């Protein structure tokens, strides 16, 4: 169910599209649901339905169902069932509850396969605002009562409804078809089907979540931030158990997938996004951002570096304050230093660009030295052009290479040159202008009041 407006998020964006650990909230719920291998997955949308459909347009197994106007959870399930293929049982989940445990969902489905109405519950010290599980003297579930409809005795119950259930589809269709909106909110409560099951003598089973944190939903940004820290803590603990050293697991963020080798070390404040792969003995300095990056064995990334869509070879050194943009390909033993930006370029084995340079759309050979302040002038305002630098070339400081051009193997470019034509191999090439001196030249001065 993903039709809610989420007013407390105070956002133009549908609640289920707000991100947790780099992915939309709804994506987490869908991943859990897919763990039981469903025949089909129906997503009930309402507020912001176009945005939700577009965000998940590439996922062919999803069936989107419109709920307009929103009339409660029972109505949401009714419209979903009407659009879904026939199945033996149905699992119902909320799109804003991202941490539901896969094991709990599996146990719910097992109970439903036995013909029961299976409901996920949890005990909490803070049940305020949530539906209470009402049991009889023998412990059998009799009903779920929403807080706004509960009496004082029912409000004291600490077992609450999580909003996740599984049931035989035939039963569920019949029950939601009988729902009424005779309640304080004038909505069709899905929870009312529990009392129907009891009246019909259908077995009602509960699965109690072991960790209360797994059942938390997102209603506002504070709750989203709290759940984010739960996810990050769990990811950090899992990585440390696998042998990764985290300087401070409380200052670590993984917003995608991280593959790693042995003896990887990550300092504080680092963010990993998308697909990141780290080889053996990789060291990541403090406050780095890595997105869709592959680092080979022994790579060292110094603090405050930003790597996006890059591949870095063995024993390379990147940073501090370096930026690798998409298409950056660094071979083994390369050095990219402070305030160097590389985009859509290759840097051959042993080559170095240690200071204050921009290398874009360039193919740079092995053992090349790029002096401080070097720029490949790759863009003429309309098109991008390529710079090719041969092996063992030496590019002097403060050089502008106006592409397209080729610097030959073993060539030397004198400092301060602006090159707009090819440089010969094994030759010194430089450009100079004669200095102009104006003696006794008066420097402009401010007028006195």
C-alpha positions as CSV (number, residue, x, y, z in Angstrom):
1,X,0.0,0.0,0.0
2,X,1.6,3.3,-1.2
3,X,-1.4,5.7,-1.7
4,X,-1.0,7.9,1.4
5,X,-0.2,11.6,1.1
6,X,2.1,11.7,4.1
7,X,1.2,15.2,5.2
8,X,3.6,15.2,8.1
9,X,6.5,14.9,5.7
10,X,5.7,18.4,4.6
11,X,6.8,17.6,1.1
12,X,5.6,17.8,-2.5
13,X,7.1,14.3,-3.0
14,X,5.0,11.2,-2.1
15,X,6.1,9.7,1.2
16,X,7.1,6.4,-0.3
17,X,9.6,8.0,-2.6
18,X,11.6,9.6,0.3
19,X,14.9,7.8,0.4
20,X,16.3,5.5,3.1
21,X,19.9,4.3,2.7
22,X,19.9,5.6,-0.9
23,X,16.7,3.9,-2.1
24,X,13.0,4.9,-1.9
25,X,11.0,3.7,1.1
26,X,8.8,1.7,-1.2
27,X,11.8,-0.1,-2.7
28,X,12.7,-1.6,0.7
29,X,9.1,-3.0,1.2
30,X,9.1,-4.4,-2.3
31,X,12.4,-6.2,-1.8
32,X,11.0,-7.9,1.3
33,X,7.8,-8.8,-0.5
34,X,9.7,-10.3,-3.4
35,X,11.6,-12.6,-0.9
36,X,8.5,-14.9,-0.8
37,X,8.5,-15.2,-4.6
38,X,5.0,-13.8,-5.3
39,X,3.0,-14.4,-8.5
40,X,2.4,-10.7,-8.8
41,X,3.0,-7.5,-6.8
42,X,0.2,-4.9,-6.7
43,X,1.2,-1.4,-5.7
44,X,-1.8,0.8,-4.5
45,X,-1.1,4.4,-5.4
46,X,-3.1,7.6,-4.9
47,X,-1.4,10.9,-3.9
48,X,1.5,11.5,-6.3
49,X,0.7,8.3,-8.3
50,X,2.4,9.6,-11.5
51,X,5.7,10.1,-9.6
52,X,5.5,6.7,-8.0
53,X,4.8,5.0,-11.3
54,X,7.6,6.8,-13.0
55,X,10.1,5.9,-10.2
56,X,9.4,2.2,-10.6
57,X,8.6,2.1,-14.3
58,X,11.4,-0.3,-15.1
59,X,10.1,-3.0,-12.7
60,X,8.0,-5.3,-14.9
61,X,6.6,-7.4,-12.1
62,X,4.6,-4.5,-10.6
63,X,0.9,-3.9,-11.2
64,X,-0.1,-0.3,-10.2
65,X,-3.6,0.2,-8.9
66,X,-5.2,3.6,-8.4
67,X,-7.1,4.4,-5.1
68,X,-9.1,7.6,-5.6
69,X,-10.3,9.0,-3.4
70,X,-8.3,7.5,-0.4
71,X,-10.8,5.8,1.8
72,X,-8.6,3.7,4.2
73,X,-6.5,0.6,4.2
74,X,-9.5,-1.8,3.7
75,X,-10.5,0.0,0.5
76,X,-6.9,0.0,-0.7
77,X,-6.7,-3.8,-0.4
78,X,-10.1,-4.1,-2.1
79,X,-9.0,-2.3,-5.2
80,X,-5.7,-4.2,-5.2
81,X,-7.4,-7.5,-5.1
82,X,-9.7,-6.5,-7.9
83,X,-6.8,-5.9,-10.2
84,X,-4.6,-8.8,-9.1
85,X,-4.5,-12.3,-10.6
86,X,-6.1,-15.1,-8.6
87,X,-3.8,-16.6,-6.1
88,X,-4.0,-18.9,-3.1
89,X,-3.0,-16.3,-0.6
90,X,-2.3,-12.6,-0.3
91,X,0.3,-10.7,1.6
92,X,-0.4,-7.1,2.6
93,X,2.4,-4.7,3.4
94,X,2.7,-0.9,3.9
95,X,5.1,1.0,1.6
96,X,6.3,3.3,4.5
97,X,7.4,0.4,6.8
98,X,10.8,-0.4,5.2
99,X,12.4,-2.7,7.8
100,X,9.9,-5.5,8.1
101,X,12.0,-8.7,8.6
102,X,11.9,-11.3,5.8
103,X,11.6,-14.1,8.3
104,X,8.5,-12.6,9.8
105,X,6.9,-12.2,6.3
106,X,7.8,-15.9,5.6
107,X,6.1,-17.0,8.8
108,X,3.0,-15.0,8.0
109,X,2.7,-16.7,4.6
110,X,3.2,-20.1,6.1
111,X,0.3,-19.5,8.5
112,X,-1.9,-18.2,5.6
113,X,-1.0,-21.3,3.6
114,X,-2.6,-23.3,6.5
115,X,-5.8,-21.4,6.0
116,X,-5.3,-18.9,8.8
117,X,-5.5,-15.1,8.9
118,X,-2.0,-14.2,10.0
119,X,-1.2,-10.8,11.5
120,X,2.2,-9.3,12.4
121,X,2.3,-7.7,15.9
122,X,4.9,-6.3,18.2
123,X,5.1,-5.2,21.9
124,X,6.2,-1.7,22.5
125,X,6.7,0.7,25.3
126,X,5.1,3.5,23.2
127,X,1.9,2.2,21.7
128,X,0.3,5.7,21.5
129,X,-1.5,6.3,18.2
130,X,-1.4,2.7,17.1
131,X,-4.0,0.0,16.8
132,X,-4.2,-2.4,19.8
133,X,-4.4,-6.2,19.7
134,X,-7.3,-7.2,21.8
135,X,-7.1,-10.8,23.2
136,X,-9.5,-12.9,25.3
137,X,-8.7,-14.5,28.6
138,X,-7.2,-17.5,26.8
139,X,-4.9,-15.3,24.7
140,X,-6.8,-15.6,21.5
141,X,-7.0,-12.5,19.3
142,X,-10.5,-11.1,19.2
143,X,-10.1,-7.7,17.4
144,X,-7.8,-4.8,16.6
145,X,-9.0,-1.5,17.9
146,X,-7.6,1.8,16.6
147,X,-6.6,4.3,19.3
148,X,-9.2,6.9,18.4
149,X,-11.9,4.2,18.8
150,X,-10.3,2.5,21.9
151,X,-11.5,2.8,25.5
152,X,-9.1,3.4,28.4
153,X,-8.6,-0.3,29.1
154,X,-7.7,-1.0,25.5
155,X,-5.3,2.0,25.3
156,X,-3.3,0.3,28.1
157,X,-2.5,-2.7,25.8
158,X,1.2,-2.7,24.7
159,X,0.8,-5.2,21.8
160,X,0.1,-3.3,18.6
161,X,-0.8,-3.9,15.0
162,X,2.1,-3.5,12.6
163,X,-0.1,-3.4,9.5
164,X,1.3,-6.5,7.8
165,X,-0.9,-9.6,7.3
166,X,-1.3,-12.6,5.1
167,X,-4.6,-14.5,4.4
168,X,-6.2,-16.9,2.0
169,X,-7.2,-14.7,-1.0
170,X,-10.7,-16.0,-1.2
171,X,-11.3,-15.1,2.5
172,X,-9.7,-11.7,2.1
173,X,-11.8,-10.7,-0.9
174,X,-14.9,-11.6,1.0
175,X,-14.0,-9.7,4.1
176,X,-12.9,-6.5,2.4
177,X,-16.2,-6.6,0.4
178,X,-18.1,-6.5,3.7
179,X,-16.3,-3.6,5.3
180,X,-18.1,-0.4,6.4
181,X,-16.9,3.0,7.3
182,X,-18.8,3.3,10.6
183,X,-15.9,4.8,12.7
184,X,-14.4,8.1,13.8
185,X,-12.5,8.6,10.5
186,X,-15.2,7.3,8.2
187,X,-12.7,5.0,6.6
188,X,-12.7,1.4,5.7
189,X,-10.3,-0.2,8.2
190,X,-8.6,-3.3,7.1
191,X,-8.2,-4.2,10.8
192,X,-12.0,-4.9,11.0
193,X,-11.5,-8.1,9.0
194,X,-10.0,-9.7,12.1
195,X,-13.3,-9.7,13.9
196,X,-15.0,-11.1,10.8
197,X,-12.5,-14.0,10.8
198,X,-13.3,-14.6,14.4
199,X,-17.0,-14.7,13.8
200,X,-16.5,-17.2,10.9
201,X,-14.4,-19.4,13.0
202,X,-11.3,-18.9,10.8
203,X,-8.1,-19.4,12.7
204,X,-6.3,-16.1,13.6
205,X,-2.6,-16.5,14.1
206,X,-0.2,-13.8,15.2
207,X,3.5,-13.5,14.4
208,X,5.3,-11.3,16.9
209,X,8.3,-9.4,15.6
210,X,11.4,-10.0,17.6
211,X,12.8,-6.5,17.2
212,X,10.5,-3.6,17.6
213,X,12.7,-1.4,15.4
214,X,11.8,-3.7,12.4
215,X,8.2,-2.6,12.6
216,X,8.6,1.1,12.7
217,X,6.9,3.2,10.0
218,X,7.8,6.6,8.6
219,X,5.3,9.4,9.2
220,X,7.6,12.4,9.4
221,X,11.2,13.3,8.6
222,X,12.4,12.8,12.2
223,X,11.2,9.2,12.0
224,X,12.9,8.8,8.7
225,X,16.2,10.0,10.1
226,X,15.8,7.7,13.1
227,X,15.3,4.7,10.8
228,X,18.2,5.7,8.6
229,X,20.5,5.5,11.7
230,X,19.1,2.0,12.4
231,X,19.9,0.8,8.9
232,X,23.3,2.4,8.9
233,X,24.2,0.9,12.3
234,X,23.2,-2.6,11.0
235,X,25.2,-2.2,7.8
236,X,28.2,-1.0,9.7
237,X,28.0,-3.9,12.2
238,X,27.7,-6.4,9.3
239,X,30.8,-5.0,7.5
240,X,32.9,-5.1,10.7
241,X,31.9,-8.7,11.3
242,X,33.2,-9.3,7.7
243,X,36.5,-7.8,8.6
244,X,36.2,-4.2,7.5
245,X,37.7,-1.6,9.9
246,X,35.4,1.4,10.5
247,X,37.1,4.1,12.5
248,X,33.6,5.0,13.9
249,X,30.6,3.0,12.8
250,X,28.3,5.9,13.9
251,X,29.9,8.1,11.2
252,X,29.5,5.8,8.2
253,X,26.8,5.8,5.5
254,X,26.2,3.1,2.9
255,X,23.5,4.1,0.3
256,X,23.9,1.2,-2.1
257,X,26.0,-2.0,-2.2
258,X,29.5,-2.3,-1.0
259,X,31.7,-5.3,-2.0
260,X,35.1,-5.5,-0.3
261,X,38.2,-7.6,0.0
262,X,40.3,-8.2,3.1
263,X,41.8,-5.6,5.5
264,X,39.8,-2.6,4.1
265,X,40.0,0.4,6.4
266,X,37.4,3.3,6.3
267,X,37.8,6.5,8.3
268,X,35.0,8.7,9.6
269,X,32.4,10.5,7.7
270,X,32.6,8.5,4.4
271,X,29.6,8.0,2.2
272,X,29.2,5.1,-0.3
273,X,26.5,5.3,-3.0
274,X,25.4,3.0,-5.8
275,X,27.7,0.0,-6.6
276,X,31.1,0.2,-4.9
277,X,33.8,-2.4,-5.0
278,X,37.0,-2.3,-2.8
279,X,39.9,-4.7,-3.2
280,X,42.2,-6.0,-0.5
281,X,44.1,-3.5,1.7
282,X,42.2,-0.4,0.4
283,X,42.3,2.6,2.7
284,X,39.7,5.3,2.6
285,X,40.5,8.6,4.4
286,X,38.0,10.7,6.3
287,X,35.1,12.5,4.7
288,X,35.3,10.9,1.2
289,X,32.3,10.2,-1.1
290,X,32.5,7.2,-3.4
291,X,29.7,6.5,-6.0
292,X,29.7,3.6,-8.5
293,X,33.5,3.1,-8.0
294,X,35.9,0.2,-8.3
295,X,39.1,0.3,-6.4
296,X,41.8,-2.4,-6.9
297,X,44.0,-3.8,-4.2
298,X,46.1,-1.4,-2.2
299,X,44.5,1.8,-3.4
300,X,44.7,4.7,-0.9
301,X,42.1,7.5,-1.1
302,X,43.2,10.5,1.1
303,X,40.6,12.6,2.9
304,X,38.0,14.8,1.3
305,X,38.1,13.1,-2.1
306,X,35.0,12.6,-4.3
307,X,35.0,9.6,-6.7
308,X,32.1,9.1,-9.1
309,X,31.9,6.5,-11.8
310,X,35.7,5.8,-11.7
311,X,38.0,2.8,-11.8
312,X,41.3,2.9,-10.0
313,X,44.2,0.4,-10.4
314,X,46.4,-1.3,-7.9
315,X,48.5,0.7,-5.5
316,X,47.2,4.0,-6.8
317,X,46.9,7.1,-4.6
318,X,44.0,9.5,-4.9
319,X,43.7,12.8,-3.0
320,X,43.4,14.6,-0.7
321,X,40.7,16.8,-2.2
322,X,40.7,15.0,-5.5
323,X,37.7,14.6,-7.8
324,X,37.3,11.7,-10.2
325,X,34.3,12.1,-12.4
326,X,32.5,9.5,-14.6
327,X,34.8,7.8,-17.1
328,X,38.0,8.4,-15.1
329,X,40.2,5.3,-15.5
330,X,43.4,5.2,-13.4
331,X,46.0,2.4,-14.0
332,X,48.2,0.9,-11.3
333,X,50.6,3.1,-9.3
334,X,49.1,6.4,-10.5
335,X,48.9,9.5,-8.3
336,X,46.2,12.0,-8.4
337,X,46.6,14.7,-5.8
338,X,45.0,17.7,-4.2
339,X,42.5,19.7,-6.3
340,X,42.9,17.6,-9.4
341,X,39.8,16.8,-11.4
342,X,39.7,14.0,-14.0
343,X,36.7,13.3,-16.3
344,X,36.4,10.7,-19.1
345,X,40.1,10.2,-19.2
346,X,42.6,7.4,-18.7
347,X,45.9,7.8,-16.8
348,X,48.5,5.2,-17.6
349,X,50.6,3.1,-15.1
350,X,52.8,5.2,-12.9
351,X,51.6,8.6,-14.2
352,X,51.1,11.5,-11.8
353,X,49.0,14.6,-11.6
354,X,49.6,15.8,-8.1
355,X,48.4,19.4,-8.0
356,X,45.7,21.7,-9.2
357,X,44.9,20.3,-12.6
358,X,41.9,19.5,-14.9
359,X,42.2,16.5,-17.2
360,X,39.1,16.0,-19.4
361,X,38.6,13.7,-22.4
362,X,42.2,12.8,-22.4
363,X,44.2,9.6,-23.0
364,X,47.4,9.8,-21.0
365,X,50.1,7.2,-21.3
366,X,52.4,5.6,-18.7
367,X,54.9,7.4,-16.5
368,X,53.7,10.8,-17.5
369,X,54.2,13.8,-15.2
370,X,51.4,16.4,-15.2
371,X,52.6,19.6,-13.7
372,X,50.6,21.8,-11.4
373,X,48.0,23.9,-13.1
374,X,47.7,21.9,-16.2
375,X,44.4,22.1,-18.1
376,X,43.2,20.1,-21.1
377,X,41.0,22.6,-22.9
378,X,38.6,20.0,-24.2
379,X,35.4,22.1,-24.8
380,X,35.0,24.8,-27.5
381,X,31.5,25.8,-26.4
382,X,29.9,23.2,-28.7
383,X,31.9,20.0,-28.8
384,X,34.3,18.0,-26.7
385,X,37.8,17.3,-28.1
386,X,40.4,14.7,-27.2
387,X,43.9,15.2,-25.9
388,X,46.4,12.4,-26.3
389,X,49.7,12.3,-24.3
390,X,52.3,9.6,-25.0
391,X,54.3,7.6,-22.5
392,X,57.0,9.3,-20.5
393,X,55.9,12.8,-21.4
394,X,56.5,15.7,-19.0
395,X,54.0,18.5,-18.9
396,X,55.3,21.6,-17.2
397,X,53.3,23.6,-14.7
398,X,50.6,26.0,-15.8
399,X,50.2,24.5,-19.2
400,X,47.0,24.8,-21.3
401,X,46.6,22.0,-23.9
402,X,44.0,23.2,-26.4
403,X,42.4,20.0,-27.8
404,X,42.3,18.3,-30.2
405,X,46.1,17.7,-30.0
406,X,48.7,15.0,-29.4
407,X,51.7,15.2,-27.2
408,X,54.3,12.7,-28.5
409,X,56.1,10.0,-26.4
410,X,58.8,11.4,-24.3
411,X,57.9,15.0,-25.1
412,X,58.5,17.9,-22.7
413,X,56.2,20.9,-22.6
414,X,57.7,24.0,-21.0
415,X,56.0,25.6,-18.0
416,X,53.5,28.3,-18.8
417,X,52.8,27.1,-22.4
418,X,49.6,27.3,-24.3
419,X,49.7,24.6,-26.9
420,X,47.1,24.4,-29.8
421,X,49.1,22.1,-32.1
422,X,50.8,18.7,-31.7
423,X,54.0,18.4,-29.8
424,X,56.8,16.2,-31.3
425,X,58.0,13.1,-29.5
426,X,61.3,13.5,-27.5
427,X,61.4,17.2,-28.1
428,X,61.0,20.3,-25.9
429,X,58.0,22.4,-26.9
430,X,57.1,25.7,-25.3
431,X,55.4,29.0,-26.0
432,X,56.6,32.4,-24.8
433,X,55.7,36.0,-25.4
434,X,58.2,38.8,-24.9
435,X,57.6,40.7,-21.7
436,X,56.4,44.3,-22.1
437,X,57.8,46.8,-19.7
438,X,56.4,50.3,-19.2
439,X,58.7,52.3,-17.0
440,X,57.3,54.8,-14.5
441,X,53.8,53.6,-15.1
442,X,51.3,55.1,-12.6
443,X,49.2,52.5,-10.9
444,X,45.5,53.4,-10.7
445,X,44.6,54.9,-7.3
446,X,41.3,55.6,-5.6
447,X,40.1,59.2,-5.6
448,X,40.3,60.9,-2.2
449,X,37.1,62.4,-0.8
